[in-house]
Amino acid sequence: MFAFTTEHDDLRATVRRFLADRSPESEVRRLMETADGYDPSAWSVLAGQLGLAGLLVPERFGGAGFGVVELQIVAEEMGRALLCAPFLSSAVLATAALLTAGDDAACAQHLPGMADGSTIATLAVTEGAGSWDAADVGTRAEPSGAGHVLTGEKLYVLDATIADLVLVVARTDAGPGLFATTGGQRTPMSTLDATRKQAGIVFDATPATLIGTDGGAAAPLAAALDIGAAVLAAEQAGGARRVLEMAVDYACVREQFGRPIGSYQAIKHKCADMLLEAESATSAAYAAGWALDDATEESGVLASMAKAYCSEAYHHCAAENIQIHGGIGFTWEHPAHLYFKRATSTEILLGSPRQHRELLAQRLGFGA
């Protein structure tokens, strides 16, 4: 049975204090309007002093050598605060992709910089169809001298405009492979959620280096995305709990007809449903993280289950928070819409609930 340790509690408290200081609502709104979408000085503290960017990185590569659960604790707190930073892209997705590829030389080359925050990395998988499945990748990698060159386009790449390193899933004659590049023409994309920047990348004979085995990226990528799904689910659970707190606090102080609106049965039912969803989302996310850390057989099943459930729970809670706030919840000045937009964007990030339920069915032997 999984239980949080004192060290886990200390990590959560440290991250919450940091975010209270460096990611208040005013700072989130400021960073939303910038091109880079993050504060380099805050990222330096987060990665260098707190060591959060290297939580998943083994000690031999300059990291802390922790597991998925520790990443989830950090992500849950970041979800509460809507932190604008390349944590998911670099510390989670790109790091997991490198580790699961099984290429020690590439890990030794890239992970130390990613762990201390001096290198920001991202993972480029999706193309026009928005699929995270390696089988759907059309970008090509052709041999060129001692390396490869990439040709094609990637879309919806997290933090691509600020990334020093891009890990690209591209197809060779042997199948999908993972390639490292510092090039590509990067163009910011207009997105619903301005707190998490995305961009398109065009590769035109862009030099790249193979990571892992040629044509062998499908299984490692799936394993890396399971880690990403579990961590993102924890972020969603944190956001769901935060909007629940906002809704309850408002219901206790907003009065209609001489009594707090929280005393009315309709509002009570909404808050009760939100509480159930937030608690269930937290349990689902950490069940997946615990299974991934223990490498249990059901880890992939639980990762897909967590991503599907937490996506819908967060979206519903964010929408109900707006409803409970009434007219003020629809205004630009109120933070409710920031959480709703984050909930909407993360619902499809790394695969929609429908896609994860299909994947879940396949993993359970019910799908094609």
C-alpha positions as CSV (number, residue, x, y, z in Angstrom):
1,M,0.0,0.0,0.0
2,F,1.4,3.4,-1.0
3,A,1.8,6.1,1.6
4,F,3.5,9.5,1.6
5,T,6.7,9.7,3.6
6,T,8.0,12.6,5.7
7,E,10.4,13.3,2.8
8,H,7.4,13.6,0.4
9,D,5.7,16.0,2.8
10,D,8.8,18.1,3.0
11,L,9.2,18.2,-0.8
12,R,5.6,19.3,-1.1
13,A,6.0,22.0,1.5
14,T,9.2,23.3,-0.2
15,V,7.6,23.5,-3.6
16,R,4.5,25.2,-2.3
17,R,6.5,27.9,-0.6
18,F,8.6,28.4,-3.7
19,L,5.4,28.7,-5.9
20,A,3.7,31.1,-3.4
21,D,6.7,33.4,-3.8
22,R,7.5,33.0,-7.5
23,S,4.2,32.1,-9.1
24,P,1.4,34.2,-7.7
25,E,-1.5,35.1,-10.1
26,S,0.1,38.4,-11.0
27,E,3.3,36.7,-12.2
28,V,1.3,34.0,-14.1
29,R,-0.6,36.8,-15.9
30,R,2.7,38.6,-16.7
31,L,4.4,35.6,-18.1
32,M,1.4,34.6,-20.2
33,E,2.0,37.8,-22.2
34,T,5.7,37.2,-22.8
35,A,7.1,35.4,-25.9
36,D,9.2,32.9,-23.8
37,G,6.5,32.3,-21.3
38,Y,8.7,31.7,-18.3
39,D,11.1,33.5,-15.9
40,P,14.7,32.4,-16.4
41,S,15.6,33.4,-12.8
42,A,12.8,31.4,-11.3
43,W,13.7,28.4,-13.5
44,S,17.3,28.7,-12.3
45,V,16.2,28.5,-8.7
46,L,13.8,25.7,-9.4
47,A,16.4,23.6,-11.2
48,G,19.6,24.7,-9.6
49,Q,18.9,25.4,-6.0
50,L,15.8,23.1,-5.5
51,G,17.0,20.4,-7.9
52,L,13.5,19.9,-9.2
53,A,14.5,19.6,-12.9
54,G,16.7,16.6,-12.1
55,L,14.4,14.6,-9.9
56,L,14.0,11.8,-12.4
57,V,17.6,11.9,-13.5
58,P,19.9,9.2,-12.0
59,E,22.7,10.4,-9.7
60,R,25.3,9.2,-12.1
61,F,24.0,11.8,-14.7
62,G,23.9,14.6,-12.2
63,G,20.3,14.3,-10.9
64,A,18.6,13.3,-7.7
65,G,17.7,9.8,-8.7
66,F,14.1,9.9,-7.5
67,G,11.0,8.4,-9.1
68,V,7.7,9.3,-10.7
69,V,5.9,9.9,-7.4
70,E,8.3,12.7,-6.5
71,L,7.7,14.3,-10.0
72,Q,4.0,14.0,-9.3
73,I,4.2,15.8,-6.0
74,V,6.0,18.7,-7.7
75,A,3.6,18.7,-10.7
76,E,0.5,18.7,-8.4
77,E,1.7,21.8,-6.7
78,M,2.6,23.4,-10.0
79,G,-0.9,22.6,-11.2
80,R,-2.3,24.4,-8.2
81,A,-0.2,27.5,-9.0
82,L,-0.4,27.4,-12.9
83,L,3.4,27.7,-13.0
84,C,4.7,29.0,-16.3
85,A,7.9,27.0,-16.8
86,P,9.3,24.2,-19.0
87,F,9.0,21.6,-16.3
88,L,6.7,19.2,-18.1
89,S,8.6,19.5,-21.4
90,S,12.1,19.2,-20.1
91,A,12.1,17.6,-16.6
92,V,9.4,15.1,-17.5
93,L,8.9,14.3,-21.1
94,A,12.4,14.9,-22.6
95,T,14.1,13.3,-19.5
96,A,11.8,10.3,-19.6
97,A,12.4,9.9,-23.4
98,L,16.2,9.9,-22.9
99,L,16.1,7.4,-20.0
100,T,13.7,4.9,-21.7
101,A,15.8,5.0,-24.9
102,G,18.5,3.1,-23.1
103,D,21.4,5.1,-24.6
104,D,23.9,5.8,-21.8
105,A,26.1,7.9,-24.0
106,A,23.2,10.3,-24.9
107,C,22.2,10.4,-21.3
108,A,25.7,11.3,-20.2
109,Q,25.8,14.0,-22.9
110,H,22.4,15.7,-22.3
111,L,21.0,14.8,-18.8
112,P,23.5,16.8,-16.6
113,G,22.6,20.0,-18.3
114,M,18.9,19.2,-18.2
115,A,19.2,18.3,-14.5
116,D,20.8,21.6,-13.5
117,G,18.5,23.7,-15.8
118,S,21.2,25.0,-18.0
119,T,19.7,23.0,-20.9
120,I,16.0,23.1,-21.7
121,A,14.8,20.2,-23.7
122,T,11.5,19.1,-25.2
123,L,10.0,16.1,-27.0
124,A,8.5,16.5,-30.5
125,V,6.1,13.7,-31.4
126,T,2.8,15.1,-32.7
127,E,2.1,16.2,-36.3
128,G,-1.0,17.3,-38.1
129,A,-3.3,14.6,-36.7
130,G,-2.1,15.4,-33.1
131,S,-1.3,11.7,-32.5
132,W,1.2,10.7,-29.8
133,D,1.6,7.2,-31.3
134,A,5.0,6.5,-32.9
135,A,3.2,4.6,-35.7
136,D,1.6,7.8,-36.9
137,V,4.8,9.7,-37.3
138,G,5.6,10.9,-40.8
139,T,8.7,13.0,-40.3
140,R,11.7,11.4,-42.0
141,A,15.3,10.8,-40.8
142,E,17.8,10.0,-43.5
143,P,21.4,8.9,-43.0
144,S,23.9,11.7,-43.7
145,G,27.6,11.3,-43.0
146,A,28.0,10.1,-39.4
147,G,24.5,11.2,-38.4
148,H,21.1,11.9,-39.9
149,V,19.1,14.8,-41.3
150,L,15.4,15.4,-40.5
151,T,12.7,16.4,-42.9
152,G,9.1,17.1,-41.9
153,E,7.0,19.2,-39.5
154,K,6.1,18.8,-35.8
155,L,3.2,20.6,-34.2
156,Y,2.1,21.4,-30.7
157,V,5.6,21.0,-29.3
158,L,5.8,22.3,-25.7
159,D,8.2,25.1,-25.1
160,A,9.9,24.6,-28.5
161,T,10.9,28.3,-29.0
162,I,13.0,28.2,-25.8
163,A,14.3,24.7,-26.0
164,D,18.1,24.2,-26.4
165,L,17.5,20.5,-27.3
166,V,14.7,18.9,-29.2
167,L,14.2,15.1,-29.1
168,V,12.3,14.2,-32.3
169,V,10.5,11.0,-33.1
170,A,11.1,10.5,-36.8
171,R,10.8,7.5,-39.2
172,T,13.7,5.7,-40.9
173,D,13.5,2.6,-43.2
174,A,13.9,0.6,-40.0
175,G,10.9,2.3,-38.3
176,P,10.4,5.1,-35.8
177,G,13.5,6.4,-34.0
178,L,14.4,9.1,-31.6
179,F,16.8,11.8,-32.7
180,A,18.4,14.8,-30.9
181,T,18.7,18.1,-32.7
182,T,19.3,21.8,-31.8
183,G,17.9,23.0,-35.1
184,G,14.6,23.4,-37.0
185,Q,12.6,26.5,-37.8
186,R,10.3,27.1,-34.8
187,T,7.1,29.1,-35.0
188,P,4.9,29.9,-31.9
189,M,1.4,28.6,-32.1
190,S,-1.7,30.4,-30.9
191,T,-3.2,28.3,-28.1
192,L,-6.2,28.5,-25.7
193,D,-3.9,28.2,-22.7
194,A,-1.4,31.0,-22.7
195,T,0.3,29.6,-19.6
196,R,1.9,26.8,-21.5
197,K,3.6,27.8,-24.8
198,Q,3.5,25.5,-27.9
199,A,5.2,25.8,-31.3
200,G,5.5,24.2,-34.6
201,I,8.9,23.1,-35.9
202,V,9.8,22.6,-39.6
203,F,12.8,20.4,-40.4
204,D,14.5,20.8,-43.7
205,A,17.5,18.5,-43.9
206,T,18.2,19.5,-40.3
207,P,21.2,17.7,-38.7
208,A,20.3,15.2,-35.9
209,T,21.8,12.4,-33.9
210,L,20.2,9.0,-33.4
211,I,19.4,8.1,-29.8
212,G,19.0,4.5,-28.9
213,T,18.5,1.9,-31.7
214,D,17.4,2.7,-35.3
215,G,13.7,2.0,-35.6
216,G,13.4,1.1,-32.0
217,A,11.7,4.1,-30.5
218,A,8.1,2.8,-30.3
219,A,8.3,0.9,-27.0
220,P,10.6,3.4,-25.2
221,L,8.4,6.3,-26.3
222,A,5.3,4.5,-25.0
223,A,7.0,4.0,-21.7
224,A,8.1,7.7,-21.5
225,L,4.6,8.8,-22.4
226,D,3.2,6.7,-19.6
227,I,5.4,8.6,-17.2
228,G,4.3,11.9,-18.8
229,A,0.6,10.9,-18.5
230,A,1.0,10.0,-14.8
231,V,2.7,13.3,-14.0
232,L,0.3,15.3,-16.0
233,A,-2.6,13.5,-14.2
234,A,-1.1,14.7,-10.9
235,E,-0.9,18.3,-12.3
236,Q,-4.6,18.0,-13.2
237,A,-5.5,16.7,-9.8
238,G,-3.7,19.7,-8.2
239,G,-5.6,22.1,-10.5
240,A,-8.9,20.3,-9.6
241,R,-8.3,20.6,-5.9
242,R,-7.4,24.3,-6.3
243,V,-10.6,25.2,-8.1
244,L,-12.6,23.2,-5.5
245,E,-11.0,25.4,-2.8
246,M,-11.8,28.5,-4.8
247,A,-15.4,27.4,-5.2
248,V,-15.9,26.5,-1.5
249,D,-14.3,29.7,-0.3
250,Y,-16.6,31.8,-2.5
251,A,-19.7,29.8,-1.6
252,C,-19.0,30.6,2.1
253,V,-18.8,34.3,1.6
254,R,-21.2,35.1,-1.3
255,E,-24.7,35.8,0.0
256,Q,-28.0,35.8,-1.8
257,F,-31.3,36.5,-0.1
258,G,-29.5,37.0,3.2
259,R,-27.6,33.7,3.4
260,P,-24.4,32.3,2.0
261,I,-24.9,30.5,-1.4
262,G,-23.1,27.5,0.1
263,S,-26.1,26.8,2.3
264,Y,-28.2,26.1,-0.8
265,Q,-28.6,22.4,-1.8
266,A,-27.7,23.0,-5.4
267,I,-24.3,24.5,-4.5
268,K,-23.7,21.9,-1.9
269,H,-24.2,19.2,-4.5
270,K,-21.8,20.9,-6.9
271,C,-19.1,21.2,-4.3
272,A,-19.6,17.6,-3.1
273,D,-19.2,16.3,-6.7
274,M,-16.1,18.4,-7.1
275,L,-14.6,17.0,-3.9
276,L,-15.3,13.5,-5.0
277,E,-13.7,14.1,-8.4
278,A,-10.6,15.9,-6.9
279,E,-10.0,13.1,-4.4
280,S,-10.5,10.4,-7.0
281,A,-8.2,12.2,-9.4
282,T,-5.5,12.3,-6.8
283,S,-5.9,8.6,-6.0
284,A,-5.8,7.7,-9.7
285,A,-2.7,9.8,-10.4
286,Y,-0.7,8.5,-7.5
287,A,-1.7,4.9,-8.1
288,A,-0.2,5.2,-11.6
289,G,3.0,6.8,-10.3
290,W,3.4,4.2,-7.6
291,A,3.0,1.4,-10.2
292,L,5.5,3.0,-12.6
293,D,8.1,3.4,-9.8
294,D,7.6,-0.3,-8.9
295,A,7.5,-1.4,-12.5
296,T,4.3,-3.4,-12.0
297,E,2.6,-5.1,-14.8
298,E,-0.4,-2.8,-14.6
299,S,1.6,0.5,-14.7
300,G,0.6,1.2,-18.3
301,V,-3.1,0.5,-17.6
302,L,-3.1,2.7,-14.6
303,A,-1.3,5.6,-16.4
304,S,-3.9,5.6,-19.2
305,M,-6.7,5.3,-16.6
306,A,-5.3,8.2,-14.6
307,K,-4.9,10.5,-17.6
308,A,-8.4,9.7,-18.9
309,Y,-10.1,10.3,-15.5
310,C,-8.1,13.2,-14.3
311,S,-8.6,15.1,-17.6
312,E,-12.3,14.9,-17.3
313,A,-12.4,15.5,-13.6
314,Y,-10.3,18.7,-13.9
315,H,-12.3,20.0,-16.8
316,H,-15.6,19.4,-14.9
317,C,-14.3,21.0,-11.7
318,A,-13.0,24.0,-13.5
319,A,-16.3,24.5,-15.3
320,E,-18.3,24.1,-12.0
321,N,-16.0,26.7,-10.3
322,I,-17.0,29.2,-12.9
323,Q,-20.7,28.4,-12.5
324,I,-20.5,28.7,-8.7
325,H,-18.8,32.1,-9.0
326,G,-21.6,33.3,-11.4
327,G,-21.0,36.4,-13.4
328,I,-17.6,37.2,-11.8
329,G,-16.3,33.8,-12.8
330,F,-16.7,34.7,-16.5
331,T,-14.6,37.9,-16.3
332,W,-11.0,38.3,-17.4
333,E,-10.0,39.7,-14.0
334,H,-11.0,36.5,-12.2
335,P,-8.5,33.5,-12.2
336,A,-11.3,30.9,-12.8
337,H,-10.9,31.1,-16.6
338,L,-7.1,30.5,-16.3
339,Y,-7.7,27.2,-14.7
340,F,-10.5,26.3,-17.2
341,K,-8.2,27.0,-20.1
342,R,-5.4,24.9,-18.5
343,A,-7.9,22.1,-17.9
344,T,-9.1,22.2,-21.5
345,S,-5.6,22.2,-22.9
346,T,-4.3,19.4,-20.7
347,E,-7.4,17.3,-21.5
348,I,-6.0,16.6,-25.0
349,L,-2.3,16.9,-24.2
350,L,-0.6,13.5,-24.4
351,G,-3.8,12.0,-25.7
352,S,-7.5,12.8,-25.0
353,P,-9.6,10.7,-22.6
354,R,-11.1,8.9,-25.5
355,Q,-7.7,8.0,-26.9
356,H,-6.5,6.8,-23.5
357,R,-9.6,4.7,-23.0
358,E,-8.9,3.1,-26.4
359,L,-5.3,2.5,-25.3
360,L,-6.6,1.1,-22.0
361,A,-8.8,-1.3,-23.8
362,Q,-5.9,-2.5,-26.0
363,R,-3.7,-3.0,-22.9
364,L,-6.4,-5.0,-21.3
365,G,-6.8,-7.2,-24.4
366,F,-10.1,-5.8,-25.5
367,G,-8.9,-3.7,-28.4
368,A,-7.3,-4.3,-31.8
